[in-house]
């Protein structure tokens, strides 16, 4: 038993000695390869006529055989942007290091062809640590600075074919192509700061972020990217604060598409129409660019009060067919701001607090099914559901009026919004309902039984606001100008039916309660 243990220990020592010997042997090759790749960076990241970098300068490149760590210290690269006369760029790095896996060390030996697979990804670096990575830009009096105090990364991977190309050094590195052929298990950064200063325009903007995270990036796909503790300042004053923003399921467009975009954008006079068409194609074909974007705890100081929301989420599950959704939780607007912008008086309302959930789904006939709920705390809630076609995503009022609507359903539940709105137009509570009924009579002047029923439902709501539901005629589509014509002609029943459930308090009681400073019970 002792002999077996002794043999195992001897084998272990020999193995460690072999690894150390390998590391000592390939160390100079690793350092030389690092020098070659660093020297090639300026050509790889330069864009002819747009961005030009000089050769990088690195004070020290050192490989430690025992830890298998490659360390760079005191790196600097300078550049300029020719279209911006007198511009200068400067990137500096205090220190960066990473550990080279044993298999990657063997790539530097005659065993390269045995350990380097024909296809697939391989880990080329582990436990990367970066400190004080900085960027500076200047042009005349305009300047910008950024700094990342600390950054860590793990499981740095490259396609085996890219590794072979880098080692053989036959052609200059195509940086865009390399992005699509690499991956990183996780990147963490802390204490990220950035600023831009333009004295002539009297503008100074500062950006601070407590931490950043990217997880499982490989080629076109990244599982997650997030930023925490975001603070934006303008002219030394807080402009925006955001607790977190997270992107989930990020997918880059095809490499050829991105290359086409860069080519178009690099022209002295880019073709705006071609750029717009290309961007539209990027956003509406293939995989969605992002599956989900969420932001939490926004705060924007405004006139001594805060505009804020608890959570905002964009979901984008599919492009074919197009499907996406938006949700907003507790968007809070100061009442003073709402009153100033709308001209309304909202006594007793400390803030306008909104929640929304909106969903959009393309239909097979070229239409778009839209549904959702928008609610205002202590005011009311609107549920809607309809199909719009012939311009499913209108980009202009003209396109909207040309679109056809069908299967329309609107359901409004009142919680004193009606009382607020009517009291701003008809200050005397006793006159509110009679005034509304007179307007309804003109609006529904048609003498058909359908118009009489519609008029009765609206009068019920005008007397005691509760629940009002509007539906379009089953199987009938219409355009907005047709709806406007029906309403102007006093014949809304030609397109819609309306039902109403009365609330617990009359409109007159609600308005009187507002004037007395009380809050009516929810209807």
C-alpha positions in Angstrom: 0.0 0.0 0.0 2.9 2.4 0.9 4.5 1.6 -2.5 1.3 2.4 -4.3 0.9 5.7 -2.5 4.6 6.5 -3.2 4.1 5.7 -6.9 1.0 7.9 -7.1 2.9 10.8 -5.4 5.8 10.4 -7.8 3.5 10.4 -10.8 1.8 13.5 -9.5 5.1 15.3 -9.1 6.2 14.2 -12.5 2.9 15.5 -14.0 3.3 18.8 -12.3 6.9 19.0 -13.3 5.8 18.2 -16.9 3.2 21.0 -16.9 5.7 23.5 -15.4 8.3 22.5 -18.1 5.7 22.9 -20.8 4.8 26.3 -19.4 8.5 27.3 -19.3 9.0 26.0 -22.9 6.0 27.8 -24.5 6.3 31.0 -22.3 8.4 32.9 -24.8 6.1 31.9 -27.7 3.0 33.0 -25.7 4.6 36.4 -25.1 5.6 36.8 -28.7 2.1 35.8 -29.9 0.7 38.4 -27.6 3.0 41.1 -29.0 2.0 40.2 -32.6 -1.7 40.3 -31.8 -1.4 43.7 -29.9 0.6 45.1 -32.8 -2.2 44.1 -35.2 -5.0 45.8 -33.1 -4.6 49.2 -34.7 -5.2 47.8 -38.2 -8.1 45.6 -37.0 -10.1 48.3 -35.4 -9.4 51.2 -37.8 -12.0 52.1 -40.4 -10.6 53.8 -43.5 -11.6 57.4 -43.7 -13.5 57.3 -40.4 -11.3 56.0 -37.6 -7.5 55.6 -37.6 -5.3 54.3 -34.8 -1.5 54.3 -34.4 0.5 51.2 -33.2 -0.3 50.3 -29.6 2.4 50.7 -26.9 2.7 48.2 -24.0 5.2 48.7 -21.2 5.3 45.0 -20.1 4.1 41.6 -21.4 4.9 38.8 -19.1 3.9 35.1 -18.9 4.2 33.3 -15.5 4.9 29.6 -16.0 3.7 28.5 -12.6 0.3 30.3 -12.6 0.0 30.2 -16.5 -1.0 33.8 -16.3 -0.3 36.3 -19.2 -0.1 39.8 -17.9 -0.1 43.1 -19.8 0.8 46.4 -18.0 0.8 50.0 -19.2 -1.0 49.6 -22.5 -1.9 52.7 -24.6 -3.3 53.2 -28.1 -4.0 56.6 -29.7 -6.1 57.5 -32.7 -8.1 60.1 -34.5 -11.4 60.5 -36.5 -10.5 62.1 -39.8 -14.0 63.5 -40.5 -13.6 65.5 -37.2 -10.7 67.9 -37.7 -8.4 68.1 -34.7 -10.0 65.1 -33.0 -7.9 62.7 -30.8 -8.6 59.4 -29.1 -6.7 57.7 -26.4 -7.3 54.3 -24.7 -5.2 53.3 -21.7 -5.1 50.1 -19.6 -3.2 49.9 -16.3 -3.2 46.1 -16.2 -4.9 43.0 -17.6 -4.2 39.4 -17.0 -5.7 36.0 -17.7 -4.8 32.3 -17.1 -4.2 30.2 -20.2 -5.7 26.7 -20.0 -3.3 23.7 -20.3 -4.9 22.7 -23.6 -4.3 26.1 -25.1 -0.6 25.9 -24.0 -0.3 22.7 -26.1 -1.4 24.6 -29.1 2.0 26.3 -29.0 3.7 23.0 -29.4 4.1 20.5 -32.3 0.9 18.8 -30.8 -1.2 21.7 -32.2 -3.1 19.6 -34.8 -3.9 17.0 -32.2 -5.4 19.4 -29.5 -7.0 22.0 -31.8 -10.4 20.7 -33.0 -11.5 21.2 -36.6 -14.7 22.9 -35.5 -16.3 24.3 -32.4 -15.4 26.6 -29.6 -12.4 26.2 -27.3 -11.5 28.0 -24.1 -8.5 30.2 -24.6 -8.5 32.2 -21.4 -9.8 32.0 -17.8 -10.1 34.3 -14.8 -9.4 37.5 -16.7 -8.8 40.6 -14.5 -8.7 44.2 -15.8 -8.0 47.3 -13.8 -8.4 51.0 -14.8 -9.4 50.8 -18.4 -9.9 54.4 -19.6 -11.0 56.3 -22.8 -10.5 59.9 -23.7 -11.7 61.9 -26.7 -11.2 65.6 -27.5 -11.9 68.0 -30.4 -11.3 71.6 -29.7 -13.1 72.5 -26.5 -15.3 69.3 -26.6 -14.1 66.4 -24.5 -15.3 63.0 -23.3 -13.8 60.6 -20.7 -14.7 57.1 -19.5 -13.2 54.8 -16.9 -13.9 51.2 -15.8 -12.1 50.7 -12.5 -12.4 46.9 -12.3 -13.5 44.2 -14.7 -13.4 40.4 -14.5 -14.2 37.8 -17.1 -14.2 34.0 -17.3 -14.4 31.3 -19.9 -13.1 33.3 -22.9 -13.8 31.2 -26.0 -12.8 31.4 -29.7 -13.7 29.2 -32.6 -10.9 26.8 -33.3 -10.5 28.1 -36.8 -10.0 31.6 -35.5 -7.4 30.4 -33.1 -5.5 28.7 -36.0 -5.8 31.9 -38.1 -4.4 34.0 -35.2 -1.5 31.7 -34.6 -0.6 31.4 -38.2 -1.0 35.2 -38.8 -1.6 34.8 -42.5 -4.1 37.7 -42.9 -5.0 40.8 -40.9 -7.7 40.1 -38.3 -11.2 41.0 -39.4 -12.5 42.4 -36.1 -16.2 42.1 -37.1 -15.8 38.5 -38.2 -13.9 37.8 -34.9 -16.8 39.1 -32.8 -19.1 36.5 -34.4 -16.6 33.7 -33.7 -15.9 34.3 -30.0 -17.7 34.0 -26.7 -17.3 34.8 -22.9 -19.0 32.9 -20.1 -19.4 36.0 -17.9 -18.1 39.6 -17.7 -18.4 41.7 -14.6 -17.4 45.4 -14.3 -17.7 47.8 -11.4 -17.4 51.6 -10.9 -18.0 52.6 -14.5 -17.9 56.4 -15.1 -18.2 58.6 -18.2 -18.5 62.3 -18.9 -18.9 64.7 -21.8 -18.1 68.4 -21.7 -18.9 71.1 -24.3 -18.2 74.5 -22.7 -19.2 76.5 -25.8 -22.7 74.9 -25.6 -22.7 75.1 -21.8 -23.2 71.4 -21.5 -21.8 68.8 -19.2 -23.2 65.3 -18.8 -21.9 62.7 -16.4 -22.8 59.0 -16.3 -22.1 56.6 -13.4 -22.9 52.9 -13.1 -22.2 50.8 -10.0 -21.8 47.5 -11.9 -22.3 45.8 -15.3 -22.8 42.1 -16.1 -22.8 40.2 -19.4 -23.5 36.4 -19.3 -23.1 33.6 -21.8 -22.1 35.4 -24.9 -21.3 33.2 -27.9 -21.2 34.4 -31.5 -24.5 36.2 -32.3 -26.2 35.4 -29.0 -26.0 36.7 -25.5 -28.1 35.3 -22.7 -28.1 38.4 -20.5 -26.6 41.9 -20.0 -27.5 44.2 -17.2 -26.4 47.5 -15.5 -27.1 48.4 -11.8 -27.1 51.7 -10.0 -27.3 54.1 -13.0 -27.0 57.9 -12.3 -27.1 60.5 -15.0 -26.2 64.1 -14.2 -26.6 67.2 -16.4 -24.8 70.5 -15.4 -23.8 69.0 -12.1 -27.4 68.2 -11.2 -29.1 64.8 -11.0 -31.0 64.3 -14.2 -32.0 60.6 -14.0 -31.5 57.7 -11.6 -32.3 54.0 -12.6 -32.0 51.0 -10.3 -31.4 48.4 -13.0 -31.7 47.8 -16.8 -31.5 44.2 -18.1 -31.5 42.9 -21.6 -32.3 39.2 -22.0 -31.9 37.0 -25.1 -29.9 39.4 -27.2 -29.2 38.3 -30.8 -27.0 40.2 -33.3 -28.2 40.5 -36.9 -26.4 38.3 -39.5 -22.8 39.3 -40.0 -23.4 40.3 -43.7 -26.2 42.6 -42.6 -24.0 44.4 -40.0 -21.3 44.7 -42.6 -23.7 46.2 -45.0 -24.9 48.7 -42.3 -21.3 49.7 -41.5 -20.5 50.2 -45.2 -23.6 52.4 -45.7 -22.9 54.5 -42.6 -19.2 55.0 -43.5 -20.1 56.8 -46.7 -19.5 60.6 -46.7 -23.2 61.1 -47.5 -25.1 58.0 -46.4 -28.2 57.1 -48.3 -30.9 57.8 -45.6 -33.6 55.8 -47.4 -31.3 52.8 -47.8 -30.2 53.0 -44.2 -33.9 53.1 -43.0 -34.8 50.1 -45.2 -31.8 48.1 -43.8 -32.7 49.0 -40.2 -36.3 48.0 -40.8 -35.1 44.7 -42.2 -32.9 44.2 -39.2 -35.7 44.8 -36.8 -38.5 42.9 -38.5 -36.9 39.7 -40.0 -35.0 36.8 -38.5 -34.7 36.4 -34.8 -35.7 39.4 -32.6 -32.8 41.5 -31.6 -33.8 41.2 -27.9 -36.3 38.9 -26.2 -36.8 41.2 -23.3 -35.7 44.6 -21.9 -36.6 45.5 -18.4 -35.9 48.6 -16.3 -36.6 49.2 -12.6 -36.8 52.1 -10.2 -36.6 55.1 -12.5 -36.5 58.5 -10.9 -36.3 61.9 -12.8 -36.3 65.0 -10.5 -38.6 67.7 -12.0 -39.5 71.0 -10.4 -38.7 69.7 -6.9 -40.8 66.5 -7.4 -40.0 63.1 -9.0 -41.3 61.5 -12.1 -40.8 57.7 -11.5 -41.8 54.2 -12.4 -41.4 50.9 -10.6 -40.9 48.7 -13.6 -40.9 48.8 -17.4 -40.7 45.7 -19.6 -40.6 45.2 -23.3 -41.0 41.6 -24.5 -40.3 40.6 -28.1 -40.8 36.8 -28.5 -41.2 36.6 -32.3 -40.6 38.3 -35.6 -42.4 35.7 -37.8 -45.1 36.4 -37.0 -44.3 39.7 -35.3 -45.3 39.6 -31.6 -44.3 42.0 -28.8 -45.6 43.5 -25.6 -45.1 46.4 -23.2 -45.8 46.7 -19.5 -45.4 49.6 -17.2 -45.8 49.5 -13.4 -46.5 52.5 -11.3 -45.5 55.4 -13.5 -46.0 58.3 -11.1 -46.4 61.9 -12.5 -46.6 64.8 -10.1 -50.1 66.3 -10.1 -48.7 69.8 -10.5 -47.0 68.7 -13.7 -50.2 67.1 -15.1 -52.2 70.2 -14.2 -49.7 72.5 -15.9 -49.5 70.5 -19.1 -53.2 69.6 -19.4 -54.8 72.7 -18.0 -57.0 70.5 -15.8 -57.6 71.0 -12.1 -57.2 67.7 -10.1 -57.8 68.6 -6.4 -57.1 65.9 -3.9 -54.9 63.8 -6.3 -51.4 63.6 -4.9 -50.0 62.1 -8.1 -51.1 60.5 -11.4 -50.1 56.8 -11.0 -50.4 54.7 -14.2 -50.1 51.0 -15.0 -50.2 49.6 -18.5 -50.0 46.2 -20.2 -50.1 46.3 -24.0 -49.8 43.3 -26.4 -49.3 43.3 -30.2 -49.6 40.2 -32.5 -49.5 40.2 -36.3 -52.3 38.4 -38.1 -52.0 36.2 -41.1 -53.9 38.7 -43.3 -51.5 41.5 -42.7 -53.4 42.9 -39.8 -52.3 43.5 -36.2 -54.2 42.3 -33.1 -53.8 44.8 -30.3 -55.1 44.5 -26.8 -54.2 45.8 -23.4 -55.2 47.6 -20.2 -54.3 51.1 -19.1 -55.3 52.1 -15.6 -54.8 55.2 -13.5 -54.9 54.7 -9.7 -58.1 56.0 -8.1 -59.3 57.4 -11.5 -60.2 54.5 -13.8 -59.1 51.7 -16.1 -59.5 51.1 -19.9 -59.4 47.7 -21.5 -59.2 47.5 -25.2 -59.0 44.9 -27.9 -59.1 45.4 -31.7 -57.6 44.3 -35.1 -56.1 46.9 -37.4 -55.2 46.2 -41.0 -54.2 47.9 -44.2 -51.4 49.6 -42.4 -51.1 47.5 -39.3 -48.4 49.6 -37.7 -49.3 53.2 -38.8 -46.3 55.5 -39.1 -48.4 58.6 -39.8 -51.9 60.0 -39.2 -52.6 59.4 -42.9 -51.7 55.7 -42.6 -53.9 55.5 -39.5 -56.9 56.9 -41.2 -56.4 54.6 -44.1 -56.3 51.5 -41.8 -59.4 49.4 -41.2 -60.5 48.5 -37.7 -62.5 45.4 -36.7 -63.5 43.4 -33.6 -63.3 46.5 -31.5 -64.0 46.2 -27.8 -63.5 49.0 -25.3 -64.3 48.6 -21.6 -63.9 51.6 -19.3 -64.3 51.3 -15.5 -64.6 54.7 -13.8 -63.2 55.5 -10.4 -63.8 59.3 -10.5 -61.9 60.3 -13.7 -65.3 61.3 -15.2 -66.0 63.5 -12.2 -62.7 65.3 -12.6 -63.0 65.8 -16.3 -66.6 67.0 -16.2 -66.1 69.3 -13.2 -63.3 71.1 -15.2 -65.9 71.9 -18.0 -69.1 72.2 -15.9 -68.2 73.6 -12.5 -71.7 73.4 -11.1 -72.4 69.8 -9.9 -76.2 69.9 -10.4 -75.7 70.9 -14.1 -73.2 68.2 -14.9 -75.5 65.3 -15.8 -78.1 67.4 -17.7 -75.3 69.0 -19.7 -73.9 65.5 -20.6 -77.3 64.2 -21.5 -77.9 67.1 -23.8 -74.6 66.4 -25.6 -75.5 62.7 -25.8 -78.8 63.5 -27.4 -77.0 65.4 -30.2 -74.4 62.7 -30.5 -77.1 60.0 -30.8 -79.8 61.9 -32.7 -80.7 59.0 -34.9 -84.2 57.6 -34.3 -83.4 53.9 -34.8 -84.0 51.4 -31.9 -80.2 50.7 -31.9 -79.4 54.4 -31.4 -82.0 54.7 -28.7 -80.4 51.8 -26.8 -76.9 53.3 -27.2 -78.2 56.7 -26.0 -79.8 55.0 -23.0 -76.5 53.3 -22.0 -74.6 56.6 -22.3 -77.2 58.4 -20.2 -76.9 55.7 -17.5 -73.1 56.2 -17.4 -73.6 60.0 -17.4 -75.9 59.8 -14.4 -73.8 57.4 -12.3 -70.4 56.7 -13.9 -69.6 53.0 -13.4 -68.7 50.6 -16.3 -69.1 51.5 -20.0 -68.4 48.9 -22.7 -68.3 49.7 -26.5 -68.2 47.0 -29.2 -68.1 47.2 -32.9 -70.6 45.4 -35.0 -69.6 41.7 -35.3 -67.8 40.9 -38.6 -67.8 44.5 -39.7 -64.7 46.5 -40.4 -64.5 50.3 -40.7 -62.0 53.1 -41.2 -61.6 56.0 -38.9 -63.2 58.5 -41.3 -66.2 56.2 -41.6 -66.5 56.2 -37.8 -66.1 60.0 -37.7 -68.9 60.3 -40.3 -71.2 58.0 -38.3 -70.6 60.0 -35.1 -71.0 63.4 -36.9 -74.3 62.1 -38.5 -75.8 61.2 -35.1 -75.8 57.5 -36.1 -73.0 55.8 -34.0 -75.2 52.6 -33.7 -74.4 51.9 -37.4 -71.0 50.8 -36.2 -71.1 50.3 -32.4 -73.2 48.9 -29.6 -72.8 50.2 -26.0 -73.7 48.8 -22.6 -73.4 50.4 -19.2 -73.4 49.5 -15.5 -74.2 52.4 -13.1 -71.7 53.2 -10.3 -72.6 53.4 -6.6 -72.6 57.2 -6.5 -74.1 59.7 -8.9 -71.9 62.1 -10.9 -73.3 65.0 -9.0 -72.3 63.4 -5.7 -68.8 62.7 -7.0 -68.2 66.2 -8.1 -69.5 67.6 -4.8 -67.1 65.3 -3.0 -64.2 66.5 -5.1 -65.1 70.1 -4.3 -65.3 69.3 -0.6 -61.8 67.8 -0.7 -62.9 64.2 -0.2 -62.3 61.2 -2.3 -65.4 59.3 -3.4 -65.3 55.6 -2.9 -64.2 53.5 -5.8 -67.0 52.8 -8.2 
